């Protein structure tokens, strides 16, 4: 994953400020703004993990439920024609709209991840092999 870290199911973005000579980021996909920073990778990772742990502890102390980063549902705006076609297709193929969307996402993500892995492997091979 590019410029992201993961801890206990939460994702943290990673940025670098050349001006401040500092790595920084925030916990993504939660309503609260939770940031962290570090001067090197090890301190950034530690600060991120501490931020996640502090967020969860604060929620426990306040008796609130922490945001779940990914609940399994999301809204997508696709335009009228895609909406119409996506609604008709499942009815003519004995499927639900959720099944069709999941199948389409599976296929797209499989291709995208395969392309990304191939690109990384190709770059690695160029760097590893003498010319």
N, C-alpha and C positions, 0 to 999 in steps of 0.2 A: 504494500500500500504506500502510495507516494505522500510524503509529508504528513503522515498520520501515525499516532500511537494508540494502543488499545490497553485498557486495564479494567477488569471486572465488567466487560461488555460496553464500556464507555469509550468513545473515540476522542482523541485530542488532536487538534491541528498543530502544525509546527511552522513557524516563520523565523526568519533571521533578520535582525536589524544590524546592518553594517555600521551605521552611525553610532549605535550604543554598544556594539560588540556583544550582542545578547540574543539568545534564542528565546522565543516566547510562543505562547499558544493559548487556546481556550478549549474547554470541553464542548464538543459539538452535540447538537440534537437534544439539548435540554433548554428549558425556558430561562433559567438563571444564567447570568453572565459569570462564568468561573474561569479565571485566567491563571496562568502559571508561567514561570520563566526560569532560565538557568544560563550560566556562562559557558557550559559545555554540555555534551549529550548526556552524560551521566547525571548531572544536576538537573537537567531539563526533565529527564525520565523520572527522577525521584520527585521532583516538584509536581509533575503531572499525577503520579500515583497518589501523592499526598493530597492533592486537590480533590481527586475522586473520593478518596477515603474520608476526607473532611466533609465533603458534600453529603455522603451517605450518613455519616455520624450526625451532622446537623439535622438532617431530615428525621433521623431517629429521635433526637433530643426534642424536636419540635412536634413530633407525632404526625408528621406529614409523609406521604408516599413520595419517594424520589421519582423523577421522570424516568420512564423507560425509554432508552434511546431509539429503539425500533420496536414498535408494537405489532407490526405485520400489516398495517393498513396505511394507505396514503391516498390523497386526492390527486388526480391528474386532469389537466385541461388539454383536450385533444382536438377541439374543433368539432363542428356539427357533422361533417362527412365521416370522420374517423369514428365518432360516437355512434352514428347510425350503422356503419359497417360492423363495428365491434359488437353492437347489440344484435344485429341480424345473424351474423356468423354462428354464434353459439346455438341459436334456435334451430339452425339448419344442420347442425353437426352433433346434436344431442350432448351439448356441453353447457356449462354455466359461463357467464362472462368472466368470473374469477378464474376458472380453469384456462380459458383462452389467454387472458392477460398473463397468468403465471407461466404458461407454456411459451408465450412470446418473450417474456423476460428471461426465462431459462435459456432459450435459444440465443437471444442477443448477448446475454452476459457470458455464456459459454464461448461464443465467438470472440467477444471483446477481450475476455481474460486470456484466451488462447493467443490472440494477436499480440497482447501486451507481453505475455511470456515469451513469445517468439522474438519480439523486438528486444527484450532484455537479453535473451540467449544470444541473439545475433550480435548485439553490442558487446557482450562479454567475450564472444569468440573473437571479434575484431581486436579487442584489447589484449586478449591472452595469447593470440597467435602472432609470432613474428612475421613481418612482411617479407 
